[in-house]
């Protein structure tokens, strides 16, 4: 190996090391919570999903449903979602391009998403766009204090949104029966 190759290799190794350490512990916790937000919702794990939120938060889905942003208690939000999301045969909230900005004990995160919902033979609806999250540090974690959905596109029919709540309680009960005790 000549001197030029050695220096190129050394610079490459140093660059990889710097890139590997650019995520801080706080950023990792925030990224984990945002990714868990979608996964736990899709799995109907509302008791765990609720832990990600501050006791009271702002939810803004006005670009999707109109109206105004709402100040809600996390328990009420989980009850709303538990009365709706399990009504689908499946949901999948696909996240990408997660960006996190931390400023002291507050943080903001944005993530592109596509939320797909299936119900019955041909029932399908998907919405895509960007989520904006506000977060605050609490003890050793970060809780979501606000969620804003910025709708960019939709596919399928919103008709499934009216049908899903009719099946939510029964589906939720069936899924709860599959929980594993240890």
C-alpha positions as CSV (number, residue, x, y, z in Angstrom):
1,X,0.0,0.0,0.0
2,X,1.5,3.3,-1.0
3,X,1.2,6.5,1.1
4,X,-1.7,7.9,-1.0
5,X,-3.8,4.7,-0.5
6,X,-3.0,4.7,3.2
7,X,-4.2,8.3,3.6
8,X,-7.4,7.6,1.6
9,X,-8.1,4.6,3.7
10,X,-7.5,6.5,7.0
11,X,-9.8,9.3,5.9
12,X,-12.5,6.8,4.9
13,X,-12.3,5.1,8.3
14,X,-12.4,8.4,10.2
15,X,-15.4,9.5,8.1
16,X,-17.3,6.3,8.9
17,X,-16.5,6.7,12.6
18,X,-17.8,10.3,12.6
19,X,-21.0,9.3,10.8
20,X,-21.6,6.3,13.1
21,X,-21.5,8.6,16.1
22,X,-23.7,11.5,14.9
23,X,-26.9,10.2,16.5
24,X,-27.1,11.3,20.1
25,X,-28.8,9.4,22.9
26,X,-31.6,11.9,22.9
27,X,-32.1,11.7,19.1
28,X,-32.1,7.9,19.3
29,X,-34.9,8.1,21.9
30,X,-36.9,10.5,19.8
31,X,-36.4,8.4,16.7
32,X,-37.5,5.3,18.6
33,X,-40.6,7.0,19.9
34,X,-41.6,8.3,16.5
35,X,-41.1,4.9,14.9
36,X,-43.0,3.2,17.8
37,X,-45.9,5.7,17.2
38,X,-46.7,4.0,13.9
39,X,-45.8,0.4,14.8
40,X,-47.8,0.4,18.1
41,X,-50.8,2.0,16.4
42,X,-50.7,-0.6,13.7
43,X,-50.5,-3.4,16.3
44,X,-53.3,-1.9,18.5
45,X,-51.0,-1.7,21.5
46,X,-52.7,1.4,22.8
47,X,-51.5,0.9,26.4
48,X,-47.9,1.2,25.2
49,X,-48.7,3.8,22.5
50,X,-50.1,6.1,25.2
51,X,-46.8,6.1,27.0
52,X,-45.3,8.0,24.1
53,X,-47.5,11.0,24.7
54,X,-47.6,13.9,27.2
55,X,-50.6,13.8,29.6
56,X,-52.1,16.5,27.4
57,X,-51.2,17.2,23.8
58,X,-52.3,19.0,20.6
59,X,-53.6,16.9,17.7
60,X,-54.0,18.6,14.4
61,X,-55.6,16.6,11.5
62,X,-57.2,19.7,9.9
63,X,-55.6,19.2,6.5
64,X,-57.4,15.8,6.4
65,X,-60.7,16.4,8.1
66,X,-61.1,20.1,8.5
67,X,-62.1,21.7,11.8
68,X,-59.5,22.9,14.3
69,X,-56.6,21.5,16.1
70,X,-57.7,19.8,19.4
71,X,-56.1,19.8,22.8
72,X,-56.7,16.2,24.2
73,X,-55.7,14.0,27.1
74,X,-53.6,11.1,26.0
75,X,-56.1,8.7,27.6
76,X,-59.0,10.1,25.6
77,X,-56.8,9.9,22.4
78,X,-56.0,6.3,23.0
79,X,-59.8,5.5,23.6
80,X,-60.6,7.3,20.3
81,X,-57.9,5.4,18.4
82,X,-58.9,2.1,20.1
83,X,-62.5,2.6,18.9
84,X,-61.3,3.1,15.3
85,X,-58.1,1.5,14.2
86,X,-58.8,-2.1,15.3
87,X,-61.9,-1.9,13.0
88,X,-59.7,-2.3,10.0
89,X,-58.4,-5.7,8.9
90,X,-55.0,-4.1,8.8
91,X,-53.3,-0.8,8.9
92,X,-49.7,0.1,8.0
93,X,-48.2,3.5,8.7
94,X,-45.0,3.6,6.7
95,X,-42.5,6.2,7.8
96,X,-39.5,7.6,5.9
97,X,-37.2,10.6,6.0
98,X,-37.3,11.2,9.7
99,X,-35.7,14.5,10.7
100,X,-35.1,15.5,14.4
101,X,-34.1,18.9,15.8
102,X,-33.4,19.2,19.5
103,X,-33.3,22.5,21.3
104,X,-32.7,22.0,25.0
105,X,-35.6,20.1,26.5
106,X,-37.8,20.6,23.5
107,X,-37.6,18.9,20.1
108,X,-39.3,18.8,16.7
109,X,-39.5,15.9,14.3
110,X,-40.9,15.6,10.8
111,X,-41.4,12.4,8.9
112,X,-43.0,11.5,5.6
113,X,-45.7,8.9,5.9
114,X,-48.2,6.8,4.0
115,X,-51.0,5.4,6.2
116,X,-52.8,2.5,4.5
117,X,-56.0,1.0,5.8
118,X,-57.7,-2.2,4.6
119,X,-61.2,-3.4,5.3
120,X,-63.1,-6.3,3.8
121,X,-62.8,-7.5,0.2
122,X,-62.2,-4.2,-1.6
123,X,-62.1,-1.6,1.2
124,X,-58.9,0.4,1.0
125,X,-57.9,4.0,1.9
126,X,-54.5,5.5,2.2
127,X,-53.3,9.0,3.0
128,X,-49.8,10.3,2.6
129,X,-48.0,13.4,3.6
130,X,-45.9,14.6,6.5
131,X,-46.3,14.4,10.2
132,X,-44.9,17.1,12.4
133,X,-44.2,16.2,16.0
134,X,-43.4,18.4,19.0
135,X,-41.7,16.7,21.9
136,X,-40.5,17.5,25.4
137,X,-37.9,15.8,27.6
138,X,-39.5,14.2,30.6
139,X,-37.1,12.5,33.1
140,X,-35.1,10.1,30.9
141,X,-37.4,10.1,27.8
142,X,-39.1,12.3,25.3
143,X,-42.9,12.6,25.1
144,X,-44.9,13.8,22.2
145,X,-46.7,17.1,22.9
146,X,-48.2,17.7,19.5
147,X,-49.0,15.8,16.3
148,X,-49.8,17.6,13.1
149,X,-50.7,15.7,9.9
150,X,-50.1,17.5,6.7
151,X,-52.0,15.7,3.9
152,X,-50.5,15.6,0.5
153,X,-52.4,12.8,-1.3
154,X,-55.1,10.1,-0.8
155,X,-56.0,6.9,-2.5
156,X,-59.0,4.6,-2.3
157,X,-62.3,5.5,-0.6
158,X,-62.9,7.2,2.7
159,X,-66.0,5.0,3.0
160,X,-64.0,2.6,5.1
161,X,-63.6,5.3,7.7
162,X,-67.3,5.1,8.6
163,X,-67.3,1.2,8.6
164,X,-64.2,0.6,10.7
165,X,-65.7,1.7,14.1
166,X,-68.4,-0.9,13.6
167,X,-65.8,-3.7,13.8
168,X,-63.3,-2.1,16.3
169,X,-64.6,-3.6,19.6
170,X,-64.9,-7.1,18.3
171,X,-61.6,-7.0,16.4
172,X,-59.8,-5.5,19.4
173,X,-61.1,-8.2,21.7
174,X,-60.0,-10.9,19.3
175,X,-56.5,-9.4,19.0
176,X,-56.2,-9.0,22.8
177,X,-56.9,-12.7,23.2
178,X,-53.7,-13.4,21.2
179,X,-51.5,-11.6,23.7
180,X,-48.7,-13.7,25.2
181,X,-48.3,-13.8,29.0
182,X,-44.9,-14.5,30.4
